Amino acid sequence: MTHKNHLQEGADAPSSRQRSGAQTTADNNRTSAPGDAHESDQRMLSPERASSPLQLTPEQDKLLESALRIKIMQALAGEPLTSKQVAEKLQKTPGNIHYHIVKLFEGGLLELVRTEAAGGIIQKFYRSRATWFRSANFSGFQFREEDIVEHFTTRLTLSGSELEAFQQEMKQFISKWESKITDGEEYGVDISIGRLPHTESNTPAGGAS
């Protein structure tokens, strides 16, 4: 599993991420026709679909090269919100968040769930299509030596079900920190889990494997 400050993973493992533009006046003023809200509500993600990895195009992959956009994707993973509501949730300026939401929506990473008229203003409610993704680009970060903060390496023996549980716990831990209101420098996190070649040192006594 590869994890960037948005999540990215290779073809065999899921990953997670996030990514912005100006909205036209015509788009801002366009109201939904009767029945549109119902049809949009039908497109809301089920919990199962929201947690399923979404295959990314190279263009979508580039959109998620931002820690802030990852936070936006996490903020919109549950209840549909407007860009203003996301800005309040992330303690950011509305204009900045609106820019990123438009880019994510145009890139196919967000869904427009519904629109509502309030005080003459059309409010748009968005939701993430996913928070974990599959990407053909499996390249990790190329850190400079002076930028490496920590490097962890270990070995585990895991059954198939234990591996699945371990991966799920890792995803939950990563998502928890992606969702936090944080500030400061942007860090890359690159996590890989792979099967090691069989050796005598990891063969249990008695020869069973």
DRENKOL-597658 format. One record per residue (C-alpha): x, y, z; residue number from 1; residue in one letter. Coordinates in steps of 0.25 Angstrom, whole numbers, plus 2048, in hexadecimal, padded with zeros to 3 digits. Each point is the difference from the previous one (the first is absolute). Layout:
! DRENKOL-597658
<r px="X" py="Y" pz="Z" bavex="NUM" nugu="a"/>
...
***
This chain:
! DRENKOL-597658
<r px="800" py="800" pz="800" bavex="1" nugu="m"/>
<r px="806" py="80D" pz="7FC" bavex="2" nugu="t"/>
<r px="7FB" py="80D" pz="808" bavex="3" nugu="h"/>
<r px="803" py="80E" pz="7FC" bavex="4" nugu="k"/>
<r px="7FB" py="80C" pz="807" bavex="5" nugu="n"/>
<r px="7F4" py="7FC" pz="7F8" bavex="6" nugu="h"/>
<r px="7FF" py="7F1" pz="7FF" bavex="7" nugu="l"/>
<r px="805" py="7F9" pz="7F4" bavex="8" nugu="q"/>
<r px="802" py="7F1" pz="7FE" bavex="9" nugu="e"/>
<r px="804" py="7F6" pz="7F6" bavex="10" nugu="g"/>
<r px="7F8" py="7F7" pz="7F7" bavex="11" nugu="a"/>
<r px="7FE" py="7F6" pz="80B" bavex="12" nugu="d"/>
<r px="7FE" py="808" pz="80D" bavex="13" nugu="a"/>
<r px="7F6" py="80B" pz="803" bavex="14" nugu="p"/>
<r px="804" py="80F" pz="803" bavex="15" nugu="s"/>
<r px="7FB" py="80D" pz="804" bavex="16" nugu="s"/>
<r px="801" py="80F" pz="7FB" bavex="17" nugu="r"/>
<r px="7FB" py="80E" pz="7FD" bavex="18" nugu="q"/>
<r px="801" py="80D" pz="7F6" bavex="19" nugu="r"/>
<r px="7F7" py="815" pz="7F6" bavex="20" nugu="s"/>
<r px="7FA" py="80E" pz="7F4" bavex="21" nugu="g"/>
<r px="7F6" py="80B" pz="7FD" bavex="22" nugu="a"/>
<r px="7F1" py="7FD" pz="7FF" bavex="23" nugu="q"/>
<r px="7F9" py="807" pz="7F5" bavex="24" nugu="t"/>
<r px="7F4" py="809" pz="803" bavex="25" nugu="t"/>
<r px="7F7" py="7F8" pz="7F8" bavex="26" nugu="a"/>
<r px="804" py="7F4" pz="808" bavex="27" nugu="d"/>
<r px="7FE" py="807" pz="80D" bavex="28" nugu="n"/>
<r px="7F2" py="805" pz="7FC" bavex="29" nugu="n"/>
<r px="7FB" py="7F3" pz="7FA" bavex="30" nugu="r"/>
<r px="7F5" py="7FA" pz="808" bavex="31" nugu="t"/>
<r px="7FC" py="7F1" pz="800" bavex="32" nugu="s"/>
<r px="7F4" py="7FC" pz="7F8" bavex="33" nugu="a"/>
<r px="7F4" py="7F9" pz="807" bavex="34" nugu="p"/>
<r px="805" py="7F2" pz="803" bavex="35" nugu="g"/>
<r px="80F" py="803" pz="800" bavex="36" nugu="d"/>
<r px="801" py="800" pz="80F" bavex="37" nugu="a"/>
<r px="7FA" py="7F2" pz="801" bavex="38" nugu="h"/>
<r px="809" py="7FB" pz="7F4" bavex="39" nugu="e"/>
<r px="80C" py="806" pz="807" bavex="40" nugu="s"/>
<r px="7FD" py="7FA" pz="80D" bavex="41" nugu="d"/>
<r px="7FF" py="7F2" pz="7F9" bavex="42" nugu="q"/>
<r px="80F" py="802" pz="7FD" bavex="43" nugu="r"/>
<r px="804" py="802" pz="80E" bavex="44" nugu="m"/>
<r px="80B" py="7F6" pz="804" bavex="45" nugu="l"/>
<r px="7FD" py="7F4" pz="808" bavex="46" nugu="s"/>
<r px="80A" py="7FD" pz="80C" bavex="47" nugu="p"/>
<r px="805" py="7F4" pz="7F8" bavex="48" nugu="e"/>
<r px="802" py="808" pz="7F3" bavex="49" nugu="r"/>
<r px="807" py="80C" pz="808" bavex="50" nugu="a"/>
<r px="80A" py="7F6" pz="806" bavex="51" nugu="s"/>
<r px="803" py="7F9" pz="7F3" bavex="52" nugu="s"/>
<r px="80C" py="804" pz="7F8" bavex="53" nugu="p"/>
<r px="7FE" py="809" pz="7F4" bavex="54" nugu="l"/>
<r px="809" py="7FE" pz="7F4" bavex="55" nugu="q"/>
<r px="806" py="80D" pz="7FD" bavex="56" nugu="l"/>
<r px="804" py="805" pz="7F2" bavex="57" nugu="t"/>
<r px="80E" py="807" pz="7FF" bavex="58" nugu="p"/>
<r px="7F9" py="80E" pz="800" bavex="59" nugu="e"/>
<r px="7F8" py="7FC" pz="80D" bavex="60" nugu="q"/>
<r px="80D" py="7FB" pz="806" bavex="61" nugu="d"/>
<r px="806" py="80E" pz="7FE" bavex="62" nugu="k"/>
<r px="7F4" py="807" pz="806" bavex="63" nugu="l"/>
<r px="802" py="7F8" pz="80E" bavex="64" nugu="l"/>
<r px="80F" py="805" pz="801" bavex="65" nugu="e"/>
<r px="7FB" py="809" pz="80C" bavex="66" nugu="s"/>
<r px="7FE" py="7FE" pz="80F" bavex="67" nugu="a"/>
<r px="7F5" py="80A" pz="800" bavex="68" nugu="l"/>
<r px="7F9" py="7F9" pz="7F5" bavex="69" nugu="r"/>
<r px="801" py="7F3" pz="807" bavex="70" nugu="i"/>
<r px="7FA" py="807" pz="80C" bavex="71" nugu="k"/>
<r px="7F4" py="805" pz="7F7" bavex="72" nugu="i"/>
<r px="7FE" py="7F2" pz="7FB" bavex="73" nugu="m"/>
<r px="7FF" py="7FB" pz="80F" bavex="74" nugu="q"/>
<r px="7F7" py="80C" pz="804" bavex="75" nugu="a"/>
<r px="7F6" py="7FC" pz="7F4" bavex="76" nugu="l"/>
<r px="801" py="7F1" pz="803" bavex="77" nugu="a"/>
<r px="7F3" py="800" pz="808" bavex="78" nugu="g"/>
<r px="7F5" py="80A" pz="800" bavex="79" nugu="e"/>
<r px="800" py="809" pz="7F3" bavex="80" nugu="p"/>
<r px="805" py="80E" pz="803" bavex="81" nugu="l"/>
<r px="801" py="80D" pz="7F9" bavex="82" nugu="t"/>
<r px="80E" py="807" pz="7FE" bavex="83" nugu="s"/>
<r px="7FD" py="80A" pz="80B" bavex="84" nugu="k"/>
<r px="7FC" py="7F5" pz="80A" bavex="85" nugu="q"/>
<r px="80D" py="7F8" pz="7FC" bavex="86" nugu="v"/>
<r px="808" py="80D" pz="802" bavex="87" nugu="a"/>
<r px="7FA" py="802" pz="80E" bavex="88" nugu="e"/>
<r px="803" py="7F1" pz="803" bavex="89" nugu="k"/>
<r px="80F" py="801" pz="7FC" bavex="90" nugu="l"/>
<r px="801" py="80F" pz="805" bavex="91" nugu="q"/>
<r px="804" py="805" pz="7F3" bavex="92" nugu="k"/>
<r px="7FC" py="80C" pz="7F7" bavex="93" nugu="t"/>
<r px="7F3" py="7FD" pz="7F8" bavex="94" nugu="p"/>
<r px="806" py="805" pz="7F3" bavex="95" nugu="g"/>
<r px="80C" py="7F6" pz="801" bavex="96" nugu="n"/>
<r px="7F8" py="7F4" pz="803" bavex="97" nugu="i"/>
<r px="7F6" py="804" pz="7F5" bavex="98" nugu="h"/>
<r px="80C" py="800" pz="7F6" bavex="99" nugu="y"/>
<r px="804" py="7F2" pz="804" bavex="100" nugu="h"/>
<r px="7F2" py="7FA" pz="800" bavex="101" nugu="i"/>
<r px="7FE" py="805" pz="7F2" bavex="102" nugu="v"/>
<r px="80C" py="7F9" pz="7FB" bavex="103" nugu="k"/>
<r px="7FD" py="7F3" pz="807" bavex="104" nugu="l"/>
<r px="7F2" py="801" pz="7FB" bavex="105" nugu="f"/>
<r px="805" py="803" pz="7F2" bavex="106" nugu="e"/>
<r px="80A" py="7F4" pz="801" bavex="107" nugu="g"/>
<r px="7F5" py="7F6" pz="803" bavex="108" nugu="g"/>
<r px="804" py="7FE" pz="80F" bavex="109" nugu="l"/>
<r px="7F4" py="807" pz="806" bavex="110" nugu="l"/>
<r px="7F1" py="7FE" pz="7FD" bavex="111" nugu="e"/>
<r px="7F6" py="80B" pz="800" bavex="112" nugu="l"/>
<r px="7F5" py="7FA" pz="809" bavex="113" nugu="v"/>
<r px="7F6" py="80C" pz="800" bavex="114" nugu="r"/>
<r px="7FE" py="80F" pz="7FF" bavex="115" nugu="t"/>
<r px="7F7" py="809" pz="809" bavex="116" nugu="e"/>
<r px="7FC" py="80E" pz="7FE" bavex="117" nugu="a"/>
<r px="802" py="808" pz="80D" bavex="118" nugu="a"/>
<r px="7FE" py="80F" pz="800" bavex="119" nugu="g"/>
<r px="802" py="801" pz="7F1" bavex="120" nugu="g"/>
<r px="80D" py="7F8" pz="800" bavex="121" nugu="i"/>
<r px="801" py="7F3" pz="7FA" bavex="122" nugu="i"/>
<r px="807" py="7F6" pz="80A" bavex="123" nugu="q"/>
<r px="807" py="7F4" pz="7FB" bavex="124" nugu="k"/>
<r px="802" py="7F4" pz="808" bavex="125" nugu="f"/>
<r px="80C" py="7F7" pz="7FD" bavex="126" nugu="y"/>
<r px="804" py="7F2" pz="804" bavex="127" nugu="r"/>
<r px="80D" py="7F8" pz="7FE" bavex="128" nugu="s"/>
<r px="7FF" py="7F4" pz="7F6" bavex="129" nugu="r"/>
<r px="80A" py="7F9" pz="809" bavex="130" nugu="a"/>
<r px="80B" py="802" pz="80A" bavex="131" nugu="t"/>
<r px="809" py="7F5" pz="7FC" bavex="132" nugu="w"/>
<r px="805" py="7FE" pz="7F2" bavex="133" nugu="f"/>
<r px="808" py="7F7" pz="7F6" bavex="134" nugu="r"/>
<r px="80B" py="806" pz="7F7" bavex="135" nugu="s"/>
<r px="808" py="7FB" pz="7F5" bavex="136" nugu="a"/>
<r px="80B" py="809" pz="806" bavex="137" nugu="n"/>
<r px="807" py="7F8" pz="80A" bavex="138" nugu="f"/>
<r px="80C" py="809" pz="802" bavex="139" nugu="s"/>
<r px="803" py="805" pz="80E" bavex="140" nugu="g"/>
<r px="805" py="80D" pz="805" bavex="141" nugu="f"/>
<r px="80F" py="803" pz="7FD" bavex="142" nugu="q"/>
<r px="804" py="807" pz="80D" bavex="143" nugu="f"/>
<r px="80D" py="807" pz="801" bavex="144" nugu="r"/>
<r px="808" py="7FA" pz="80C" bavex="145" nugu="e"/>
<r px="7FF" py="80D" pz="808" bavex="146" nugu="e"/>
<r px="7F1" py="7FF" pz="7FF" bavex="147" nugu="d"/>
<r px="7FE" py="7F2" pz="805" bavex="148" nugu="i"/>
<r px="7F9" py="801" pz="80E" bavex="149" nugu="v"/>
<r px="7FF" py="7F1" pz="803" bavex="150" nugu="e"/>
<r px="801" py="7F3" pz="7F9" bavex="151" nugu="h"/>
<r px="7F9" py="7F4" pz="806" bavex="152" nugu="f"/>
<r px="803" py="7F1" pz="7FC" bavex="153" nugu="t"/>
<r px="7FA" py="7F4" pz="807" bavex="154" nugu="t"/>
<r px="7FC" py="7F1" pz="7FD" bavex="155" nugu="r"/>
<r px="7F3" py="7FA" pz="803" bavex="156" nugu="l"/>
<r px="7FA" py="7F2" pz="7FF" bavex="157" nugu="t"/>
<r px="7F1" py="801" pz="7FB" bavex="158" nugu="l"/>
<r px="7F5" py="7F7" pz="7FC" bavex="159" nugu="s"/>
<r px="7F7" py="805" pz="7F4" bavex="160" nugu="g"/>
<r px="7F6" py="805" pz="80A" bavex="161" nugu="s"/>
<r px="80A" py="806" pz="809" bavex="162" nugu="e"/>
<r px="807" py="808" pz="7F4" bavex="163" nugu="l"/>
<r px="7F2" py="805" pz="7FC" bavex="164" nugu="e"/>
<r px="7FD" py="805" pz="80F" bavex="165" nugu="a"/>
<r px="80E" py="806" pz="800" bavex="166" nugu="f"/>
<r px="7FE" py="808" pz="7F3" bavex="167" nugu="q"/>
<r px="7F2" py="804" pz="805" bavex="168" nugu="q"/>
<r px="806" py="806" pz="80D" bavex="169" nugu="e"/>
<r px="80B" py="807" pz="7F8" bavex="170" nugu="m"/>
<r px="7F6" py="806" pz="7F7" bavex="171" nugu="k"/>
<r px="7F7" py="805" pz="80C" bavex="172" nugu="q"/>
<r px="80D" py="806" pz="806" bavex="173" nugu="f"/>
<r px="804" py="807" pz="7F4" bavex="174" nugu="i"/>
<r px="7F2" py="805" pz="7FD" bavex="175" nugu="s"/>
<r px="7FF" py="805" pz="80F" bavex="176" nugu="k"/>
<r px="80C" py="809" pz="7FD" bavex="177" nugu="w"/>
<r px="7FC" py="804" pz="7F2" bavex="178" nugu="e"/>
<r px="7F3" py="805" pz="807" bavex="179" nugu="s"/>
<r px="807" py="808" pz="80B" bavex="180" nugu="k"/>
<r px="800" py="80F" pz="800" bavex="181" nugu="i"/>
<r px="80F" py="802" pz="7FF" bavex="182" nugu="t"/>
<r px="80A" py="80B" pz="7FC" bavex="183" nugu="d"/>
<r px="80F" py="801" pz="7FC" bavex="184" nugu="g"/>
<r px="809" py="7F9" pz="7F6" bavex="185" nugu="e"/>
<r px="7FB" py="7F6" pz="7F6" bavex="186" nugu="e"/>
<r px="806" py="7F2" pz="802" bavex="187" nugu="y"/>
<r px="7FF" py="7F4" pz="7F7" bavex="188" nugu="g"/>
<r px="7FD" py="7F2" pz="806" bavex="189" nugu="v"/>
<r px="803" py="7F4" pz="7F8" bavex="190" nugu="d"/>
<r px="7FC" py="7F3" pz="806" bavex="191" nugu="i"/>
<r px="803" py="7F2" pz="7F9" bavex="192" nugu="s"/>
<r px="7FC" py="7F2" pz="804" bavex="193" nugu="i"/>
<r px="805" py="7F5" pz="7F8" bavex="194" nugu="g"/>
<r px="802" py="7F1" pz="802" bavex="195" nugu="r"/>
<r px="80E" py="7FC" pz="803" bavex="196" nugu="l"/>
<r px="807" py="7F4" pz="7F9" bavex="197" nugu="p"/>
<r px="800" py="7F3" pz="808" bavex="198" nugu="h"/>
<r px="80C" py="7FD" pz="808" bavex="199" nugu="t"/>
<r px="805" py="7F6" pz="80A" bavex="200" nugu="e"/>
<r px="800" py="80B" pz="80B" bavex="201" nugu="s"/>
<r px="7F1" py="802" pz="7FF" bavex="202" nugu="n"/>
<r px="7FC" py="7F1" pz="7FF" bavex="203" nugu="t"/>
<r px="7F9" py="7FB" pz="80D" bavex="204" nugu="p"/>
<r px="807" py="7F5" pz="808" bavex="205" nugu="a"/>
<r px="7FB" py="7F2" pz="7FB" bavex="206" nugu="g"/>
<r px="800" py="805" pz="7F2" bavex="207" nugu="g"/>
<r px="7F2" py="805" pz="7FE" bavex="208" nugu="a"/>
<r px="7FF" py="80D" pz="7F8" bavex="209" nugu="s"/>
***
